[in-house]
C-alpha cells in the first residue's frame, strides 16, 4: 500500500472540460506533497485508469490495478538491480 501512495496515481496541472469533477472544500492549493487520493474514498479500477478534474485546475488519475502491478514489478526489479550494483 505504501508503494501505491507514492506511485499509483498522478496529479498534474490542468484539466479538460467535461471531466468528472471532484470539488474538495478544504483544498485551496493542490500539490503532490500533501495530497492523498484516499481523502476522496476513491479506489482504482482493475483494468482502466480513472481521471477526475479537481476544482477544474488539476487532473487526478488513478492508475488501473493492472498497470500498478506492472509498475510495482518493475520497481522490485530495479530495487534488486540496485542491490546487486551495491554488492559489487
PyMOL Python script that loads the backbone (N, CA, C, O; Angstrom):
from pymol import cmd

cmd.read_pdbstr("""\
ATOM      1  N   UNK A   1       0.823  -1.194   0.000  1.00  0.00           N
ATOM      2  CA  UNK A   1       0.000   0.000   0.000  1.00  0.00           C
ATOM      3  C   UNK A   1       0.871   1.264   0.000  1.00  0.00           C
ATOM      4  O   UNK A   1       0.523   2.267  -0.623  1.00  0.00           O
ATOM      5  N   UNK A   2       1.990   1.201   0.697  1.00  0.00           N
ATOM      6  CA  UNK A   2       2.879   2.365   0.729  1.00  0.00           C
ATOM      7  C   UNK A   2       3.375   2.698  -0.676  1.00  0.00           C
ATOM      8  O   UNK A   2       3.496   3.871  -1.030  1.00  0.00           O
ATOM      9  N   UNK A   3       3.664   1.665  -1.482  1.00  0.00           N
ATOM     10  CA  UNK A   3       4.107   1.901  -2.844  1.00  0.00           C
ATOM     11  C   UNK A   3       3.005   2.609  -3.637  1.00  0.00           C
ATOM     12  O   UNK A   3       3.287   3.539  -4.393  1.00  0.00           O
ATOM     13  N   UNK A   4       1.755   2.175  -3.468  1.00  0.00           N
ATOM     14  CA  UNK A   4       0.642   2.787  -4.192  1.00  0.00           C
ATOM     15  C   UNK A   4       0.484   4.260  -3.835  1.00  0.00           C
ATOM     16  O   UNK A   4       0.199   5.079  -4.709  1.00  0.00           O
ATOM     17  N   UNK A   5       0.664   4.607  -2.558  1.00  0.00           N
ATOM     18  CA  UNK A   5       0.556   6.013  -2.158  1.00  0.00           C
ATOM     19  C   UNK A   5       1.532   6.892  -2.917  1.00  0.00           C
ATOM     20  O   UNK A   5       1.234   8.054  -3.194  1.00  0.00           O
ATOM     21  N   UNK A   6       2.687   6.355  -3.257  1.00  0.00           N
ATOM     22  CA  UNK A   6       3.700   7.129  -3.969  1.00  0.00           C
ATOM     23  C   UNK A   6       3.583   7.039  -5.486  1.00  0.00           C
ATOM     24  O   UNK A   6       3.920   7.994  -6.184  1.00  0.00           O
ATOM     25  N   UNK A   7       3.107   5.900  -6.011  1.00  0.00           N
ATOM     26  CA  UNK A   7       3.230   5.639  -7.443  1.00  0.00           C
ATOM     27  C   UNK A   7       1.945   5.247  -8.166  1.00  0.00           C
ATOM     28  O   UNK A   7       1.959   5.142  -9.392  1.00  0.00           O
ATOM     29  N   UNK A   8       0.865   5.034  -7.479  1.00  0.00           N
ATOM     30  CA  UNK A   8      -0.348   4.511  -8.098  1.00  0.00           C
ATOM     31  C   UNK A   8      -1.291   5.561  -8.657  1.00  0.00           C
ATOM     32  O   UNK A   8      -2.407   5.244  -9.069  1.00  0.00           O
ATOM     33  N   UNK A   9      -0.852   6.794  -8.672  1.00  0.00           N
ATOM     34  CA  UNK A   9      -1.710   7.879  -9.136  1.00  0.00           C
ATOM     35  C   UNK A   9      -0.843   9.048  -9.572  1.00  0.00           C
ATOM     36  O   UNK A   9       0.346   9.116  -9.259  1.00  0.00           O
ATOM     37  N   UNK A  10      -1.460   9.959 -10.295  1.00  0.00           N
ATOM     38  CA  UNK A  10      -0.739  11.177 -10.678  1.00  0.00           C
ATOM     39  C   UNK A  10      -1.645  12.386 -10.473  1.00  0.00           C
ATOM     40  O   UNK A  10      -2.872  12.293 -10.523  1.00  0.00           O
ATOM     41  N   UNK A  11      -1.020  13.480 -10.250  1.00  0.00           N
ATOM     42  CA  UNK A  11      -1.703  14.758 -10.050  1.00  0.00           C
ATOM     43  C   UNK A  11      -0.963  15.765 -10.916  1.00  0.00           C
ATOM     44  O   UNK A  11       0.200  16.074 -10.657  1.00  0.00           O
ATOM     45  N   UNK A  12      -1.640  16.284 -11.957  1.00  0.00           N
ATOM     46  CA  UNK A  12      -0.983  17.211 -12.881  1.00  0.00           C
ATOM     47  C   UNK A  12      -1.821  18.468 -13.066  1.00  0.00           C
ATOM     48  O   UNK A  12      -3.050  18.426 -13.002  1.00  0.00           O
ATOM     49  N   UNK A  13      -1.151  19.569 -13.294  1.00  0.00           N
ATOM     50  CA  UNK A  13      -1.830  20.841 -13.538  1.00  0.00           C
ATOM     51  C   UNK A  13      -2.634  20.762 -14.821  1.00  0.00           C
ATOM     52  O   UNK A  13      -2.216  20.131 -15.791  1.00  0.00           O
ATOM     53  N   UNK A  14      -3.784  21.401 -14.818  1.00  0.00           N
ATOM     54  CA  UNK A  14      -4.638  21.452 -15.995  1.00  0.00           C
ATOM     55  C   UNK A  14      -5.719  20.390 -15.944  1.00  0.00           C
ATOM     56  O   UNK A  14      -5.528  19.310 -15.384  1.00  0.00           O
ATOM     57  N   UNK A  15      -6.855  20.712 -16.537  1.00  0.00           N
ATOM     58  CA  UNK A  15      -7.972  19.769 -16.604  1.00  0.00           C
ATOM     59  C   UNK A  15      -8.760  20.044 -17.873  1.00  0.00           C
ATOM     60  O   UNK A  15      -8.952  21.197 -18.260  1.00  0.00           O
ATOM     61  N   UNK A  16      -9.211  18.984 -18.512  1.00  0.00           N
ATOM     62  CA  UNK A  16     -10.013  19.129 -19.723  1.00  0.00           C
ATOM     63  C   UNK A  16     -11.465  19.419 -19.360  1.00  0.00           C
ATOM     64  O   UNK A  16     -11.975  18.882 -18.377  1.00  0.00           O
ATOM     65  N   UNK A  17     -12.129  20.250 -20.133  1.00  0.00           N
ATOM     66  CA  UNK A  17     -13.558  20.497 -19.896  1.00  0.00           C
ATOM     67  C   UNK A  17     -14.354  19.200 -20.023  1.00  0.00           C
ATOM     68  O   UNK A  17     -14.055  18.355 -20.867  1.00  0.00           O
ATOM     69  N   UNK A  18     -15.353  19.057 -19.187  1.00  0.00           N
ATOM     70  CA  UNK A  18     -16.227  17.898 -19.252  1.00  0.00           C
ATOM     71  C   UNK A  18     -15.767  16.691 -18.461  1.00  0.00           C
ATOM     72  O   UNK A  18     -16.450  15.666 -18.452  1.00  0.00           O
ATOM     73  N   UNK A  19     -14.621  16.787 -17.795  1.00  0.00           N
ATOM     74  CA  UNK A  19     -14.157  15.661 -16.979  1.00  0.00           C
ATOM     75  C   UNK A  19     -15.052  15.505 -15.753  1.00  0.00           C
ATOM     76  O   UNK A  19     -15.687  16.462 -15.308  1.00  0.00           O
ATOM     77  N   UNK A  20     -15.096  14.277 -15.209  1.00  0.00           N
ATOM     78  CA  UNK A  20     -15.751  14.080 -13.920  1.00  0.00           C
ATOM     79  C   UNK A  20     -15.040  14.997 -12.931  1.00  0.00           C
ATOM     80  O   UNK A  20     -13.822  15.167 -12.998  1.00  0.00           O
ATOM     81  N   UNK A  21     -15.799  15.584 -12.017  1.00  0.00           N
ATOM     82  CA  UNK A  21     -15.196  16.559 -11.114  1.00  0.00           C
ATOM     83  C   UNK A  21     -15.231  16.123  -9.656  1.00  0.00           C
ATOM     84  O   UNK A  21     -16.169  15.474  -9.192  1.00  0.00           O
ATOM     85  N   UNK A  22     -14.182  16.503  -8.964  1.00  0.00           N
ATOM     86  CA  UNK A  22     -14.115  16.428  -7.510  1.00  0.00           C
ATOM     87  C   UNK A  22     -13.916  17.854  -7.055  1.00  0.00           C
ATOM     88  O   UNK A  22     -13.072  18.564  -7.602  1.00  0.00           O
ATOM     89  N   UNK A  23     -14.663  18.283  -6.081  1.00  0.00           N
ATOM     90  CA  UNK A  23     -14.543  19.664  -5.613  1.00  0.00           C
ATOM     91  C   UNK A  23     -14.393  19.697  -4.098  1.00  0.00           C
ATOM     92  O   UNK A  23     -15.352  19.963  -3.375  1.00  0.00           O
ATOM     93  N   UNK A  24     -13.208  19.429  -3.635  1.00  0.00           N
ATOM     94  CA  UNK A  24     -12.992  19.467  -2.183  1.00  0.00           C
ATOM     95  C   UNK A  24     -13.050  20.898  -1.660  1.00  0.00           C
ATOM     96  O   UNK A  24     -12.471  21.808  -2.253  1.00  0.00           O
ATOM     97  N   UNK A  25     -13.734  21.085  -0.574  1.00  0.00           N
ATOM     98  CA  UNK A  25     -13.870  22.414   0.018  1.00  0.00           C
ATOM     99  C   UNK A  25     -12.608  22.856   0.752  1.00  0.00           C
ATOM    100  O   UNK A  25     -12.321  24.050   0.841  1.00  0.00           O
ATOM    101  N   UNK A  26     -11.860  21.895   1.274  1.00  0.00           N
ATOM    102  CA  UNK A  26     -10.758  22.242   2.171  1.00  0.00           C
ATOM    103  C   UNK A  26      -9.398  22.276   1.481  1.00  0.00           C
ATOM    104  O   UNK A  26      -8.377  22.343   2.165  1.00  0.00           O
ATOM    105  N   UNK A  27      -9.350  22.231   0.161  1.00  0.00           N
ATOM    106  CA  UNK A  27      -8.064  22.268  -0.525  1.00  0.00           C
ATOM    107  C   UNK A  27      -7.983  23.541  -1.363  1.00  0.00           C
ATOM    108  O   UNK A  27      -8.640  23.663  -2.396  1.00  0.00           O
ATOM    109  N   UNK A  28      -7.182  24.465  -0.908  1.00  0.00           N
ATOM    110  CA  UNK A  28      -7.028  25.725  -1.638  1.00  0.00           C
ATOM    111  C   UNK A  28      -6.010  25.568  -2.766  1.00  0.00           C
ATOM    112  O   UNK A  28      -6.293  25.904  -3.916  1.00  0.00           O
ATOM    113  N   UNK A  29      -4.851  25.068  -2.441  1.00  0.00           N
ATOM    114  CA  UNK A  29      -3.794  24.886  -3.436  1.00  0.00           C
ATOM    115  C   UNK A  29      -3.359  23.427  -3.416  1.00  0.00           C
ATOM    116  O   UNK A  29      -2.872  22.934  -2.399  1.00  0.00           O
ATOM    117  N   UNK A  30      -3.531  22.756  -4.511  1.00  0.00           N
ATOM    118  CA  UNK A  30      -3.191  21.340  -4.574  1.00  0.00           C
ATOM    119  C   UNK A  30      -1.743  21.152  -4.998  1.00  0.00           C
ATOM    120  O   UNK A  30      -1.279  21.768  -5.957  1.00  0.00           O
ATOM    121  N   UNK A  31      -1.048  20.309  -4.286  1.00  0.00           N
ATOM    122  CA  UNK A  31       0.248  19.845  -4.765  1.00  0.00           C
ATOM    123  C   UNK A  31       0.465  18.433  -4.263  1.00  0.00           C
ATOM    124  O   UNK A  31      -0.168  17.994  -3.302  1.00  0.00           O
ATOM    125  N   UNK A  32       1.349  17.742  -4.911  1.00  0.00           N
ATOM    126  CA  UNK A  32       1.549  16.316  -4.640  1.00  0.00           C
ATOM    127  C   UNK A  32       2.114  16.064  -3.245  1.00  0.00           C
ATOM    128  O   UNK A  32       1.945  14.965  -2.716  1.00  0.00           O
ATOM    129  N   UNK A  33       2.759  17.014  -2.650  1.00  0.00           N
ATOM    130  CA  UNK A  33       3.407  16.766  -1.358  1.00  0.00           C
ATOM    131  C   UNK A  33       2.423  16.526  -0.227  1.00  0.00           C
ATOM    132  O   UNK A  33       2.729  15.786   0.708  1.00  0.00           O
ATOM    133  N   UNK A  34       1.248  17.136  -0.293  1.00  0.00           N
ATOM    134  CA  UNK A  34       0.308  16.940   0.809  1.00  0.00           C
ATOM    135  C   UNK A  34      -1.024  16.350   0.364  1.00  0.00           C
ATOM    136  O   UNK A  34      -1.996  16.383   1.119  1.00  0.00           O
ATOM    137  N   UNK A  35      -1.080  15.814  -0.847  1.00  0.00           N
ATOM    138  CA  UNK A  35      -2.316  15.269  -1.379  1.00  0.00           C
ATOM    139  C   UNK A  35      -2.387  13.770  -1.122  1.00  0.00           C
ATOM    140  O   UNK A  35      -1.379  13.068  -1.194  1.00  0.00           O
ATOM    141  N   UNK A  36      -3.581  13.293  -0.824  1.00  0.00           N
ATOM    142  CA  UNK A  36      -3.807  11.870  -0.622  1.00  0.00           C
ATOM    143  C   UNK A  36      -5.097  11.503  -1.345  1.00  0.00           C
ATOM    144  O   UNK A  36      -6.160  11.988  -0.961  1.00  0.00           O
ATOM    145  N   UNK A  37      -5.043  10.656  -2.388  1.00  0.00           N
ATOM    146  CA  UNK A  37      -6.261  10.327  -3.129  1.00  0.00           C
ATOM    147  C   UNK A  37      -7.307   9.608  -2.289  1.00  0.00           C
ATOM    148  O   UNK A  37      -8.484   9.593  -2.649  1.00  0.00           O
ATOM    149  N   UNK A  38      -6.898   9.015  -1.182  1.00  0.00           N
ATOM    150  CA  UNK A  38      -7.867   8.322  -0.334  1.00  0.00           C
ATOM    151  C   UNK A  38      -8.799   9.289   0.395  1.00  0.00           C
ATOM    152  O   UNK A  38      -9.826   8.870   0.929  1.00  0.00           O
ATOM    153  N   UNK A  39      -8.451  10.577   0.421  1.00  0.00           N
ATOM    154  CA  UNK A  39      -9.332  11.548   1.076  1.00  0.00           C
ATOM    155  C   UNK A  39     -10.676  11.646   0.358  1.00  0.00           C
ATOM    156  O   UNK A  39     -11.647  12.159   0.914  1.00  0.00           O
ATOM    157  N   UNK A  40     -10.727  11.147  -0.890  1.00  0.00           N
ATOM    158  CA  UNK A  40     -11.966  11.169  -1.658  1.00  0.00           C
ATOM    159  C   UNK A  40     -12.644   9.802  -1.692  1.00  0.00           C
ATOM    160  O   UNK A  40     -13.649   9.624  -2.380  1.00  0.00           O
ATOM    161  N   UNK A  41     -12.099   8.836  -0.951  1.00  0.00           N
ATOM    162  CA  UNK A  41     -12.624   7.467  -0.936  1.00  0.00           C
ATOM    163  C   UNK A  41     -12.660   6.857  -2.337  1.00  0.00           C
ATOM    164  O   UNK A  41     -13.599   6.140  -2.684  1.00  0.00           O
ATOM    165  N   UNK A  42     -11.648   7.140  -3.128  1.00  0.00           N
ATOM    166  CA  UNK A  42     -11.553   6.602  -4.484  1.00  0.00           C
ATOM    167  C   UNK A  42     -10.736   5.319  -4.459  1.00  0.00           C
ATOM    168  O   UNK A  42      -9.784   5.188  -3.690  1.00  0.00           O
ATOM    169  N   UNK A  43     -11.117   4.384  -5.301  1.00  0.00           N
ATOM    170  CA  UNK A  43     -10.356   3.149  -5.421  1.00  0.00           C
ATOM    171  C   UNK A  43     -10.050   2.905  -6.890  1.00  0.00           C
ATOM    172  O   UNK A  43     -10.868   3.225  -7.752  1.00  0.00           O
ATOM    173  N   UNK A  44      -8.895   2.348  -7.184  1.00  0.00           N
ATOM    174  CA  UNK A  44      -8.533   2.106  -8.580  1.00  0.00           C
ATOM    175  C   UNK A  44      -9.376   0.992  -9.193  1.00  0.00           C
ATOM    176  O   UNK A  44      -9.794   0.058  -8.509  1.00  0.00           O
ATOM    177  N   UNK A  45      -9.613   1.112 -10.489  1.00  0.00           N
ATOM    178  CA  UNK A  45     -10.318   0.095 -11.247  1.00  0.00           C
ATOM    179  C   UNK A  45      -9.335  -1.028 -11.592  1.00  0.00           C
ATOM    180  O   UNK A  45      -8.130  -0.792 -11.676  1.00  0.00           O
ATOM    181  N   UNK A  46      -9.837  -2.225 -11.788  1.00  0.00           N
ATOM    182  CA  UNK A  46      -8.958  -3.355 -12.093  1.00  0.00           C
ATOM    183  C   UNK A  46      -8.238  -3.177 -13.429  1.00  0.00           C
ATOM    184  O   UNK A  46      -7.058  -3.510 -13.541  1.00  0.00           O
ATOM    185  N   UNK A  47      -8.936  -2.655 -14.443  1.00  0.00           N
ATOM    186  CA  UNK A  47      -8.357  -2.651 -15.780  1.00  0.00           C
ATOM    187  C   UNK A  47      -8.175  -1.282 -16.419  1.00  0.00           C
ATOM    188  O   UNK A  47      -7.380  -1.139 -17.348  1.00  0.00           O
ATOM    189  N   UNK A  48      -8.891  -0.279 -15.944  1.00  0.00           N
ATOM    190  CA  UNK A  48      -8.834   1.027 -16.623  1.00  0.00           C
ATOM    191  C   UNK A  48      -8.382   2.133 -15.673  1.00  0.00           C
ATOM    192  O   UNK A  48      -8.752   2.154 -14.499  1.00  0.00           O
ATOM    193  N   UNK A  49      -7.569   3.058 -16.207  1.00  0.00           N
ATOM    194  CA  UNK A  49      -7.218   4.252 -15.450  1.00  0.00           C
ATOM    195  C   UNK A  49      -8.497   5.086 -15.280  1.00  0.00           C
ATOM    196  O   UNK A  49      -9.410   5.012 -16.103  1.00  0.00           O
ATOM    197  N   UNK A  50      -8.548   5.871 -14.215  1.00  0.00           N
ATOM    198  CA  UNK A  50      -9.672   6.768 -13.978  1.00  0.00           C
ATOM    199  C   UNK A  50      -9.124   8.164 -13.730  1.00  0.00           C
ATOM    200  O   UNK A  50      -8.105   8.326 -13.059  1.00  0.00           O
ATOM    201  N   UNK A  51      -9.798   9.170 -14.269  1.00  0.00           N
ATOM    202  CA  UNK A  51      -9.334  10.551 -14.098  1.00  0.00           C
ATOM    203  C   UNK A  51     -10.479  11.449 -13.663  1.00  0.00           C
ATOM    204  O   UNK A  51     -11.634  11.245 -14.037  1.00  0.00           O
ATOM    205  N   UNK A  52     -10.129  12.453 -12.860  1.00  0.00           N
ATOM    206  CA  UNK A  52     -11.072  13.450 -12.381  1.00  0.00           C
ATOM    207  C   UNK A  52     -10.415  14.822 -12.433  1.00  0.00           C
ATOM    208  O   UNK A  52      -9.199  14.955 -12.295  1.00  0.00           O
ATOM    209  N   UNK A  53     -11.231  15.818 -12.631  1.00  0.00           N
ATOM    210  CA  UNK A  53     -10.798  17.200 -12.509  1.00  0.00           C
ATOM    211  C   UNK A  53     -11.029  17.609 -11.052  1.00  0.00           C
ATOM    212  O   UNK A  53     -12.078  17.324 -10.475  1.00  0.00           O
ATOM    213  N   UNK A  54     -10.052  18.268 -10.482  1.00  0.00           N
ATOM    214  CA  UNK A  54     -10.215  18.779  -9.115  1.00  0.00           C
ATOM    215  C   UNK A  54     -10.239  20.295  -9.209  1.00  0.00           C
ATOM    216  O   UNK A  54      -9.267  20.924  -9.629  1.00  0.00           O
ATOM    217  N   UNK A  55     -11.355  20.862  -8.816  1.00  0.00           N
ATOM    218  CA  UNK A  55     -11.556  22.311  -8.864  1.00  0.00           C
ATOM    219  C   UNK A  55     -11.293  22.891 -10.254  1.00  0.00           C
ATOM    220  O   UNK A  55     -10.961  24.070 -10.383  1.00  0.00           O
ATOM    221  N   UNK A  56     -11.437  22.081 -11.275  1.00  0.00           N
ATOM    222  CA  UNK A  56     -11.212  22.485 -12.671  1.00  0.00           C
ATOM    223  C   UNK A  56      -9.805  23.023 -12.926  1.00  0.00           C
ATOM    224  O   UNK A  56      -9.575  23.745 -13.897  1.00  0.00           O
ATOM    225  N   UNK A  57      -8.869  22.667 -12.048  1.00  0.00           N
ATOM    226  CA  UNK A  57      -7.498  23.165 -12.150  1.00  0.00           C
ATOM    227  C   UNK A  57      -6.468  22.054 -12.309  1.00  0.00           C
ATOM    228  O   UNK A  57      -5.425  22.252 -12.932  1.00  0.00           O
ATOM    229  N   UNK A  58      -6.761  20.897 -11.748  1.00  0.00           N
ATOM    230  CA  UNK A  58      -5.796  19.809 -11.649  1.00  0.00           C
ATOM    231  C   UNK A  58      -6.483  18.519 -12.077  1.00  0.00           C
ATOM    232  O   UNK A  58      -7.681  18.343 -11.855  1.00  0.00           O
ATOM    233  N   UNK A  59      -5.716  17.617 -12.693  1.00  0.00           N
ATOM    234  CA  UNK A  59      -6.249  16.308 -13.054  1.00  0.00           C
ATOM    235  C   UNK A  59      -5.639  15.245 -12.159  1.00  0.00           C
ATOM    236  O   UNK A  59      -4.418  15.114 -12.069  1.00  0.00           O
ATOM    237  N   UNK A  60      -6.497  14.492 -11.502  1.00  0.00           N
ATOM    238  CA  UNK A  60      -6.089  13.340 -10.695  1.00  0.00           C
ATOM    239  C   UNK A  60      -6.355  12.099 -11.527  1.00  0.00           C
ATOM    240  O   UNK A  60      -7.464  11.906 -12.025  1.00  0.00           O
ATOM    241  N   UNK A  61      -5.344  11.260 -11.680  1.00  0.00           N
ATOM    242  CA  UNK A  61      -5.510   9.987 -12.382  1.00  0.00           C
ATOM    243  C   UNK A  61      -5.101   8.864 -11.446  1.00  0.00           C
ATOM    244  O   UNK A  61      -3.999   8.868 -10.897  1.00  0.00           O
ATOM    245  N   UNK A  62      -5.994   7.908 -11.268  1.00  0.00           N
ATOM    246  CA  UNK A  62      -5.659   6.673 -10.555  1.00  0.00           C
ATOM    247  C   UNK A  62      -5.329   5.641 -11.620  1.00  0.00           C
ATOM    248  O   UNK A  62      -6.142   5.369 -12.504  1.00  0.00           O
ATOM    249  N   UNK A  63      -4.139   5.069 -11.537  1.00  0.00           N
ATOM    250  CA  UNK A  63      -3.756   4.044 -12.489  1.00  0.00           C
ATOM    251  C   UNK A  63      -4.525   2.763 -12.189  1.00  0.00           C
ATOM    252  O   UNK A  63      -4.861   2.489 -11.037  1.00  0.00           O
ATOM    253  N   UNK A  64      -4.798   1.986 -13.220  1.00  0.00           N
ATOM    254  CA  UNK A  64      -5.511   0.722 -13.034  1.00  0.00           C
ATOM    255  C   UNK A  64      -4.672  -0.224 -12.177  1.00  0.00           C
ATOM    256  O   UNK A  64      -3.453  -0.080 -12.084  1.00  0.00           O
ATOM    257  N   UNK A  65      -5.335  -1.179 -11.560  1.00  0.00           N
ATOM    258  CA  UNK A  65      -4.609  -2.167 -10.757  1.00  0.00           C
ATOM    259  C   UNK A  65      -3.645  -2.973 -11.625  1.00  0.00           C
ATOM    260  O   UNK A  65      -2.551  -3.324 -11.185  1.00  0.00           O
ATOM    261  N   UNK A  66      -4.058  -3.265 -12.863  1.00  0.00           N
ATOM    262  CA  UNK A  66      -3.169  -3.996 -13.776  1.00  0.00           C
ATOM    263  C   UNK A  66      -1.893  -3.194 -14.031  1.00  0.00           C
ATOM    264  O   UNK A  66      -0.799  -3.758 -14.011  1.00  0.00           O
ATOM    265  N   UNK A  67      -2.015  -1.896 -14.269  1.00  0.00           N
ATOM    266  CA  UNK A  67      -0.843  -1.053 -14.509  1.00  0.00           C
ATOM    267  C   UNK A  67      -0.002  -0.926 -13.244  1.00  0.00           C
ATOM    268  O   UNK A  67       1.227  -0.948 -13.305  1.00  0.00           O
ATOM    269  N   UNK A  68      -0.659  -0.794 -12.115  1.00  0.00           N
ATOM    270  CA  UNK A  68       0.078  -0.709 -10.845  1.00  0.00           C
ATOM    271  C   UNK A  68       0.898  -1.976 -10.607  1.00  0.00           C
ATOM    272  O   UNK A  68       2.026  -1.907 -10.119  1.00  0.00           O
ATOM    273  N   UNK A  69       0.335  -3.120 -10.950  1.00  0.00           N
ATOM    274  CA  UNK A  69       1.078  -4.375 -10.796  1.00  0.00           C
ATOM    275  C   UNK A  69       2.319  -4.367 -11.681  1.00  0.00           C
ATOM    276  O   UNK A  69       3.394  -4.779 -11.245  1.00  0.00           O
ATOM    277  N   UNK A  70       2.180  -3.899 -12.925  1.00  0.00           N
ATOM    278  CA  UNK A  70       3.337  -3.812 -13.824  1.00  0.00           C
ATOM    279  C   UNK A  70       4.395  -2.866 -13.258  1.00  0.00           C
ATOM    280  O   UNK A  70       5.583  -3.189 -13.233  1.00  0.00           O
ATOM    281  N   UNK A  71       3.956  -1.717 -12.815  1.00  0.00           N
ATOM    282  CA  UNK A  71       4.896  -0.730 -12.267  1.00  0.00           C
ATOM    283  C   UNK A  71       5.566  -1.239 -11.000  1.00  0.00           C
ATOM    284  O   UNK A  71       6.754  -0.999 -10.784  1.00  0.00           O
ATOM    285  N   UNK A  72       4.808  -1.943 -10.158  1.00  0.00           N
ATOM    286  CA  UNK A  72       5.371  -2.468  -8.918  1.00  0.00           C
ATOM    287  C   UNK A  72       6.405  -3.547  -9.223  1.00  0.00           C
ATOM    288  O   UNK A  72       7.457  -3.587  -8.585  1.00  0.00           O
ATOM    289  N   UNK A  73       6.122  -4.420 -10.186  1.00  0.00           N
ATOM    290  CA  UNK A  73       7.102  -5.447 -10.559  1.00  0.00           C
ATOM    291  C   UNK A  73       8.373  -4.807 -11.100  1.00  0.00           C
ATOM    292  O   UNK A  73       9.475  -5.261 -10.794  1.00  0.00           O
ATOM    293  N   UNK A  74       8.228  -3.765 -11.894  1.00  0.00           N
ATOM    294  CA  UNK A  74       9.389  -3.030 -12.414  1.00  0.00           C
ATOM    295  C   UNK A  74      10.179  -2.421 -11.257  1.00  0.00           C
ATOM    296  O   UNK A  74      11.410  -2.455 -11.258  1.00  0.00           O
ATOM    297  N   UNK A  75       9.478  -1.868 -10.278  1.00  0.00           N
ATOM    298  CA  UNK A  75      10.106  -1.291  -9.089  1.00  0.00           C
ATOM    299  C   UNK A  75      10.934  -2.352  -8.355  1.00  0.00           C
ATOM    300  O   UNK A  75      12.065  -2.088  -7.948  1.00  0.00           O
ATOM    301  N   UNK A  76      10.362  -3.559  -8.187  1.00  0.00           N
ATOM    302  CA  UNK A  76      11.081  -4.629  -7.492  1.00  0.00           C
ATOM    303  C   UNK A  76      12.339  -5.039  -8.262  1.00  0.00           C
ATOM    304  O   UNK A  76      13.390  -5.263  -7.662  1.00  0.00           O
ATOM    305  N   UNK A  77      12.230  -5.136  -9.579  1.00  0.00           N
ATOM    306  CA  UNK A  77      13.389  -5.492 -10.405  1.00  0.00           C
ATOM    307  C   UNK A  77      14.469  -4.416 -10.280  1.00  0.00           C
ATOM    308  O   UNK A  77      15.649  -4.732 -10.131  1.00  0.00           O
ATOM    309  N   UNK A  78      14.067  -3.155 -10.341  1.00  0.00           N
ATOM    310  CA  UNK A  78      15.038  -2.060 -10.214  1.00  0.00           C
ATOM    311  C   UNK A  78      15.694  -2.052  -8.839  1.00  0.00           C
ATOM    312  O   UNK A  78      16.888  -1.776  -8.720  1.00  0.00           O
ATOM    313  N   UNK A  79      14.918  -2.353  -7.802  1.00  0.00           N
ATOM    314  CA  UNK A  79      15.474  -2.430  -6.445  1.00  0.00           C
ATOM    315  C   UNK A  79      16.512  -3.546  -6.354  1.00  0.00           C
ATOM    316  O   UNK A  79      17.600  -3.348  -5.814  1.00  0.00           O
ATOM    317  N   UNK A  80      16.169  -4.717  -6.886  1.00  0.00           N
ATOM    318  CA  UNK A  80      17.095  -5.854  -6.848  1.00  0.00           C
ATOM    319  C   UNK A  80      18.361  -5.532  -7.629  1.00  0.00           C
ATOM    320  O   UNK A  80      19.462  -5.876  -7.198  1.00  0.00           O
ATOM    321  N   UNK A  81      18.212  -4.880  -8.766  1.00  0.00           N
ATOM    322  CA  UNK A  81      19.369  -4.490  -9.568  1.00  0.00           C
ATOM    323  C   UNK A  81      20.259  -3.527  -8.810  1.00  0.00           C
ATOM    324  O   UNK A  81      21.483  -3.651  -8.835  1.00  0.00           O
ATOM    325  N   UNK A  82      19.645  -2.568  -8.137  1.00  0.00           N
ATOM    326  CA  UNK A  82      20.420  -1.594  -7.360  1.00  0.00           C
ATOM    327  C   UNK A  82      21.180  -2.291  -6.228  1.00  0.00           C
ATOM    328  O   UNK A  82      22.321  -1.932  -5.936  1.00  0.00           O
ATOM    329  N   UNK A  83      20.556  -3.280  -5.594  1.00  0.00           N
ATOM    330  CA  UNK A  83      21.223  -4.022  -4.535  1.00  0.00           C
ATOM    331  C   UNK A  83      22.428  -4.806  -5.089  1.00  0.00           C
ATOM    332  O   UNK A  83      23.480  -4.868  -4.454  1.00  0.00           O
ATOM    333  N   UNK A  84      22.259  -5.394  -6.268  1.00  0.00           N
ATOM    334  CA  UNK A  84      23.377  -6.109  -6.893  1.00  0.00           C
ATOM    335  C   UNK A  84      24.508  -5.161  -7.231  1.00  0.00           C
ATOM    336  O   UNK A  84      25.677  -5.503  -7.051  1.00  0.00           O
ATOM    337  N   UNK A  85      24.180  -3.976  -7.719  1.00  0.00           N
ATOM    338  CA  UNK A  85      25.199  -2.981  -8.053  1.00  0.00           C
ATOM    339  C   UNK A  85      25.995  -2.580  -6.814  1.00  0.00           C
ATOM    340  O   UNK A  85      27.212  -2.405  -6.880  1.00  0.00           O
ATOM    341  N   UNK A  86      25.300  -2.437  -5.682  1.00  0.00           N
ATOM    342  CA  UNK A  86      25.966  -2.047  -4.438  1.00  0.00           C
ATOM    343  C   UNK A  86      26.876  -3.146  -3.931  1.00  0.00           C
ATOM    344  O   UNK A  86      27.918  -2.860  -3.342  1.00  0.00           O
ATOM    345  N   UNK A  87      26.506  -4.397  -4.147  1.00  0.00           N
ATOM    346  CA  UNK A  87      27.279  -5.510  -3.595  1.00  0.00           C
ATOM    347  C   UNK A  87      28.541  -5.797  -4.408  1.00  0.00           C
ATOM    348  O   UNK A  87      29.413  -6.533  -3.945  1.00  0.00           O
ATOM    349  N   UNK A  88      28.655  -5.232  -5.605  1.00  0.00           N
ATOM    350  CA  UNK A  88      29.854  -5.475  -6.436  1.00  0.00           C
ATOM    351  C   UNK A  88      30.838  -4.409  -6.277  1.00  0.00           C
ATOM    352  O   UNK A  88      31.900  -4.451  -6.898  1.00  0.00           O
TER     353      UNK A  88
END
""", "prot")
cmd.dss("prot")
cmd.show_as("cartoon", "prot")
cmd.util.cbc("prot")
cmd.orient("prot")
